[in-house]
Structure formats: C-alpha cells, structure tokens
Amino acid sequence: MDDRPEDSRDDPAREGKYTNYFKIGFNSLEFVFDLGQAYDDSPRALHHTRIVTSPAYAKALLQLLADSLTAYERTHGAIPRLSPRDGPEP
C-alpha cells in the first residue's frame, strides 16, 4: 500500500503565489519563513504566507533548494546575483 498523501494538484483550494520578498526568523524550536511581494512603488512588502517548521525540516528545505538550483543552472546557465538595489525593501 502506498502511504504517500493523495496528489492535491487538482484541489481548487490550492493556489500558487509569486514571491519576491523573504524574511526568516528562528528560535530554539522553529524557523519562521515570511513570504510576500514587494513593488518599487510601494513602501512596504505585502506578506501573504508564513511557514513555520522545525530546524531539521528547514535544513532539509535548504538542501532541496540547493540541489534544485544546481540542476537549474546546469540546464539553463548561471543565475545572476541580485544587487542590494534589485532586492525588495523590508
């Protein structure tokens, strides 16, 4: 028997959101990722998602992201670094 959760790609409640603003905090028990959108004409970022997870899962996310970026760059070329002026303001 397959113990994996049912695929929810067809779930209408599931929604993708564009993110170009990231803020990360932590304490001894958890990491908190705040995600949102920042625009040049807006003085503040608009937060839309908060993810709270354990340090072990945060580290797993870091490894997954690093592996995915490596694969992306192998296929599509190097990703340029954003300059401080290109990044969103908090």
C-alpha positions in Angstrom: 0.0 0.0 0.0 1.2 3.5 -0.9 1.4 5.7 2.3 2.1 8.9 0.4 -0.6 11.6 0.6 -3.1 11.9 -2.2 -1.9 14.2 -5.0 -3.7 17.6 -4.4 -2.7 19.3 -7.7 -6.4 19.3 -8.8 -7.6 20.8 -5.4 -9.2 24.2 -6.2 -8.2 25.5 -2.8 -4.5 25.1 -3.7 -3.1 28.3 -5.0 0.3 29.4 -6.2 1.6 32.8 -5.2 4.5 34.8 -6.6 7.1 35.7 -4.0 10.0 38.2 -4.3 10.2 39.1 -0.6 11.6 36.7 2.0 12.1 37.2 5.7 13.4 34.4 8.0 13.4 34.2 11.8 14.1 31.5 14.3 14.1 30.5 17.9 15.4 27.4 19.6 12.5 25.3 18.4 11.4 26.5 15.0 12.2 28.5 11.9 9.6 31.1 10.5 9.6 31.9 6.8 7.5 35.0 5.8 6.9 35.3 2.1 5.4 38.1 0.1 5.6 40.5 -2.7 7.4 43.8 -2.9 6.9 46.5 -5.5 9.0 49.6 -6.4 6.1 51.9 -5.9 5.1 50.5 -2.5 6.9 51.4 0.7 6.2 48.0 2.3 6.2 44.4 1.2 2.8 42.6 1.1 3.0 39.5 3.2 0.9 36.6 2.1 2.4 33.4 3.5 4.0 32.3 6.7 5.7 28.8 7.0 6.7 27.6 10.5 8.9 24.4 10.6 11.4 22.6 12.7 15.2 23.2 12.3 15.5 19.7 10.8 12.9 20.4 8.1 14.4 23.9 7.5 17.8 22.2 6.8 16.1 19.7 4.5 14.5 22.6 2.6 17.9 24.3 2.3 19.3 21.1 0.8 16.4 20.7 -1.6 16.7 24.3 -2.7 20.4 24.0 -3.2 20.0 20.8 -5.3 17.3 22.4 -7.4 19.3 25.5 -8.1 22.3 23.4 -9.1 20.1 21.4 -11.5 18.5 24.6 -12.9 21.9 26.2 -13.5 23.2 23.0 -15.2 20.3 23.2 -17.6 19.8 27.0 -18.0 23.1 28.6 -17.1 24.2 30.7 -14.1 21.6 32.7 -12.2 22.8 36.2 -11.7 23.0 37.6 -8.1 20.7 40.4 -7.2 22.4 43.6 -6.2 21.1 45.2 -3.0 19.3 47.8 -5.1 17.4 45.0 -7.0 16.1 43.3 -3.9 12.9 44.3 -2.2 12.9 46.5 0.9 11.5 45.1 4.1 
